[in-house]
Amino acid sequence: MSIRDTQFCASALSVTGLRKAYGDVTVLDGVDLDVPPGSVFALLGANGAGKTTMVRILSTLTPPDAGTVHVAGHDLRRDPQGVRRKISLTGQYAAVDDLLTGEENLRLMARLSHLGRAEGKRRARELLEQFDLVDARTRRAGTYSGGMTRRLDLAMSLISRPDVIFLDEPTTGLDPRGRQSMWEMIRRLVDGGVTLFLTTQYLEEADRLADRVAVLDGGRVVAEGTPDELKRLVPGGHLELTFTRPSELHDVAQAFDDAVLDADRLAVQVPTDGSIGQLKTLLGRIDDQSVTVDKLSLHSPDLDDVFFALTHNSNASPIRNEAAAR
């Protein structure tokens, strides 16, 4: 089955009732997932939530205790070899040989993928160009920056033209510029028809890249949907207005029973669902007060809010932003 064939399948990845335990510790407890072909699916969870175990099972590295899995049309239990021929896995740590050059790493992977010498050389050059590594192709990989190493690692995983790619926290340790570069490459891969299954603890990453997101907590999927659908599950949207005079601040605050006043900042927050109709009503009531608003901003719930609302382990949170990542 080629990438083109996979695009006509109902699912690139289908998981039903997946379970895995290590002794008395249940890591995955009846997980159901469905990933459309040609999309990015993000599995979001804190450290220890079971994300890596999920990827290891789906990529045939770890056997499940129960459940059914189909990847690119192949049954995981009955045809693991068929699954392996259609997938690629890029883990948290790059599988790059530091003593080889970038081009040598790619050509080695081509030989391991049973490509002929000429085809392997051609494919290596093609990927070097695609991942902007042509100028560094003769340098030892050990001299590469973190971002270059991750790009080479991803390029190596594409040698055999997989239909489904598993990316287990692919931007861990990268600086903001490196992460941005990796995001652009991931989007280009999906535009070419590849399906990506992404695990991450970077909330911004899931929001920027994923077509659908599943939140994993306690071994279970506690919510699934598009990023916008998940954001609508939690409260927290509000309109914030700041003023230059305390009298105007108090006039507006008294006009709304549910307003939250911040006297130090001369700001007031009014809850809203963000709809155009409600915003028009709120702004009309504010205008009725004959006040001058210094600043106005609309805050909608983000995946940070979703994560903390839907998960219960307050001691294990994902990385919320780039500042925290550094």
C-alpha positions in Angstrom: 0.0 0.0 0.0 1.5 3.3 -1.1 1.0 6.8 0.4 -1.6 7.4 -2.3 -3.4 4.2 -1.4 -3.4 5.2 2.3 -5.1 8.4 1.4 -8.2 6.4 0.3 -8.3 4.3 3.5 -10.8 5.3 6.2 -8.0 5.5 8.7 -4.3 5.7 8.6 -4.2 4.5 12.2 -7.0 2.8 14.2 -6.8 1.8 17.8 -9.5 0.1 19.9 -9.4 -0.9 23.5 -5.6 -0.7 23.8 -4.2 -1.8 27.2 -0.7 -2.1 28.6 0.4 -2.6 32.2 3.8 -3.2 33.8 3.2 -5.3 36.9 0.6 -3.5 39.0 1.0 -0.2 37.1 -1.5 0.3 34.3 0.0 2.6 31.7 -2.7 2.4 29.0 -6.2 1.6 30.0 -8.6 1.0 27.1 -7.4 3.7 24.6 -9.4 4.3 21.4 -8.0 6.5 18.6 -8.7 7.1 14.9 -6.3 9.0 12.8 -7.3 10.2 9.3 -4.7 9.8 6.5 -2.7 12.8 5.5 -3.1 14.5 8.9 -1.2 15.4 12.1 -2.5 13.8 15.2 -1.0 15.0 18.5 -1.1 12.9 21.7 -0.8 15.4 24.6 0.2 14.4 28.1 2.5 15.0 31.0 5.7 13.1 31.6 4.7 9.5 32.5 1.3 9.8 31.0 2.0 6.8 28.6 2.8 8.7 25.4 6.1 6.9 24.7 4.5 3.5 25.6 1.8 4.3 23.1 4.3 5.0 20.3 6.3 1.9 21.1 3.3 -0.3 20.8 2.0 1.4 17.6 5.5 1.0 16.0 5.7 -2.7 17.0 8.5 -2.3 19.5 6.3 -3.3 22.5 3.4 -5.8 22.5 0.1 -4.6 23.9 -1.7 -6.6 26.6 -5.1 -6.2 24.8 -6.8 -4.3 22.1 -6.6 -4.1 18.3 -4.4 -1.8 16.2 -4.4 -1.2 12.4 -1.7 0.9 10.8 -1.8 1.8 7.1 -4.3 -1.1 6.6 -2.2 -3.7 8.4 -3.1 -5.5 11.6 -0.5 -4.9 14.3 -0.8 -8.4 15.8 -1.3 -10.5 12.6 1.1 -8.6 10.3 3.8 -6.7 12.2 6.1 -6.9 9.3 3.5 -5.2 7.1 3.2 -2.4 9.7 7.0 -2.0 9.8 7.2 -1.6 6.1 4.8 1.4 6.2 6.0 3.3 9.2 9.0 5.2 10.5 9.8 6.2 14.1 11.8 9.3 15.2 12.3 9.2 19.0 13.2 11.8 21.6 16.9 11.3 20.9 18.4 11.3 17.4 19.5 8.0 16.1 22.4 9.6 14.2 26.0 8.2 14.0 28.2 11.1 15.0 31.2 9.6 13.3 29.6 9.5 9.9 28.9 12.5 7.7 25.3 13.6 7.1 25.3 11.9 3.6 26.9 8.7 5.0 24.2 8.5 7.6 21.5 8.7 5.0 23.2 6.2 2.6 23.7 3.8 5.5 20.0 4.0 6.3 19.2 3.4 2.6 21.2 0.2 2.7 19.4 -0.9 5.9 16.1 -0.2 4.0 17.3 -2.5 1.2 17.5 0.3 -1.4 20.0 -0.3 -4.3 23.2 1.6 -4.3 22.1 4.1 -7.0 18.6 4.5 -5.5 20.1 5.0 -2.1 22.5 7.7 -3.3 19.8 9.5 -5.2 17.4 9.3 -2.2 20.1 10.6 0.1 20.8 13.6 -2.1 17.1 14.3 -2.4 16.6 14.4 1.4 19.7 16.5 1.9 18.2 19.1 -0.3 14.7 18.8 1.2 16.1 19.3 4.7 18.5 22.1 3.8 21.6 20.0 4.7 23.4 20.0 1.3 26.2 22.3 2.5 26.8 20.1 5.6 26.6 16.8 3.8 30.3 16.0 4.1 30.7 17.1 7.7 30.6 14.6 10.5 27.2 14.6 12.1 28.9 15.1 15.5 29.7 18.7 14.5 26.0 19.5 13.7 23.9 21.8 15.8 20.9 20.4 17.7 18.5 21.6 15.0 20.6 20.1 12.2 20.9 16.8 14.0 17.1 16.6 14.4 16.6 17.5 10.7 19.0 14.7 9.7 17.3 12.3 12.0 14.0 13.0 10.5 15.4 12.8 7.0 16.8 9.3 7.8 13.4 8.2 8.9 12.0 9.2 5.4 14.5 7.1 3.4 11.9 4.3 2.7 9.0 6.7 2.0 6.8 5.7 5.0 3.1 6.2 5.0 2.9 6.9 8.7 5.6 8.6 10.8 5.7 8.5 14.6 7.4 11.5 16.1 8.0 11.1 19.8 8.7 14.6 21.2 10.7 15.6 18.1 11.6 19.1 19.2 12.8 18.4 22.8 15.9 20.4 23.5 15.7 22.6 20.4 15.8 26.4 20.6 12.8 28.4 19.3 14.4 28.8 15.9 15.1 25.1 15.6 11.6 24.3 16.7 10.1 26.6 14.1 12.2 25.0 11.4 11.1 21.5 12.4 7.4 22.6 12.4 7.7 23.9 8.9 9.2 20.6 7.7 6.5 18.6 9.4 3.8 20.6 7.7 5.5 20.1 4.3 5.6 16.3 4.9 1.9 16.3 5.6 1.2 18.4 2.5 2.9 15.6 0.6 0.4 13.0 2.0 2.2 11.6 4.9 0.4 10.9 8.2 2.1 12.0 11.4 1.5 10.8 14.9 3.1 13.3 17.2 3.6 13.1 20.9 4.6 16.3 22.7 4.6 18.1 26.0 4.8 21.5 24.2 1.2 22.8 24.2 2.0 25.4 21.6 3.4 22.7 19.3 0.2 20.7 19.4 -1.9 23.8 18.8 0.2 24.9 15.8 0.7 21.6 14.1 -2.2 19.2 14.9 -5.3 18.7 13.0 -6.6 16.7 16.0 -5.4 16.4 19.6 -6.0 13.7 22.2 -5.3 14.4 25.9 -3.9 11.3 27.7 -4.3 11.2 31.5 -4.1 8.2 33.8 -3.8 5.9 30.9 -7.0 7.1 29.3 -7.9 9.5 26.6 -9.9 12.2 28.5 -10.7 14.4 25.5 -10.2 14.4 21.7 -10.9 16.8 19.0 -9.5 19.7 17.0 -7.6 22.3 19.0 -10.5 24.7 18.7 -13.0 22.0 19.8 -11.0 21.2 22.9 -10.6 24.9 23.8 -14.4 25.2 23.8 -14.6 22.5 26.4 -13.3 24.7 29.2 -14.3 28.1 30.5 -11.9 31.1 30.8 -12.7 33.3 27.8 -13.0 37.0 28.8 -12.8 40.5 27.5 -10.3 42.6 29.3 -10.5 46.4 29.3 -8.0 48.9 30.9 -8.7 52.5 31.8 -6.8 55.6 32.7 -9.2 56.7 35.5 -10.4 54.7 38.5 -13.9 56.1 38.2 -14.4 54.7 34.7 -13.0 51.4 35.9 -15.6 51.2 38.6 -18.5 52.3 36.4 -17.9 49.5 34.0 -17.3 46.9 36.7 -20.7 47.8 38.3 -22.4 47.2 35.0 -21.5 43.5 35.0 -22.4 41.2 37.9 -19.7 38.7 36.9 -16.9 41.2 36.2 -13.5 40.6 37.8 -11.8 43.9 38.9 -8.0 44.5 39.0 -7.7 47.9 40.7 -3.9 48.0 40.6 -3.9 47.7 36.8 -7.1 49.7 36.3 -8.4 46.6 34.4 -11.6 44.7 34.4 -12.3 41.3 32.9 -15.8 40.4 31.6 -16.5 36.7 30.9 -17.5 35.9 27.3 -17.7 32.9 25.0 -16.1 34.9 22.2 -19.1 34.8 19.9 -19.7 37.9 17.7 -23.2 38.4 19.1 -22.1 38.3 22.7 -19.2 40.6 22.1 -21.5 43.2 20.4 -23.8 43.1 23.4 -20.9 43.5 25.8 -19.4 46.4 23.9 -22.8 48.1 23.6 -23.2 48.0 27.4 -19.7 49.3 27.9 -20.4 52.1 25.4 -23.5 53.0 27.3 -21.3 54.0 30.3 -19.7 56.8 28.3 -16.2 55.8 29.3 -12.9 55.9 27.4 -11.2 52.5 27.1 -7.4 52.7 27.1 -6.8 49.1 25.9 -9.1 46.2 24.9 -8.1 42.6 24.5 -9.9 39.3 24.0 -8.6 36.1 25.7 -9.8 32.7 24.6 -9.0 29.5 26.4 -5.9 27.8 25.0 -4.5 24.3 25.3 -2.8 25.2 28.6 -6.3 25.8 30.0 -7.6 22.5 28.4 -4.7 20.5 29.8 -5.0 21.7 33.4 -8.8 21.4 33.3 -8.8 17.9 32.0 -5.9 16.3 33.8 -5.5 15.5 37.5 -1.8 15.2 38.1 -0.8 18.7 39.1 2.8 17.6 39.8 3.4 16.6 36.2 2.6 19.4 33.7 3.7 19.8 30.1 6.0 22.6 29.0 3.7 25.6 28.5 5.9 27.9 26.4 9.4 28.5 25.0 10.6 30.4 28.0 9.8 27.3 30.2 11.5 25.1 27.6 14.7 27.0 28.0 
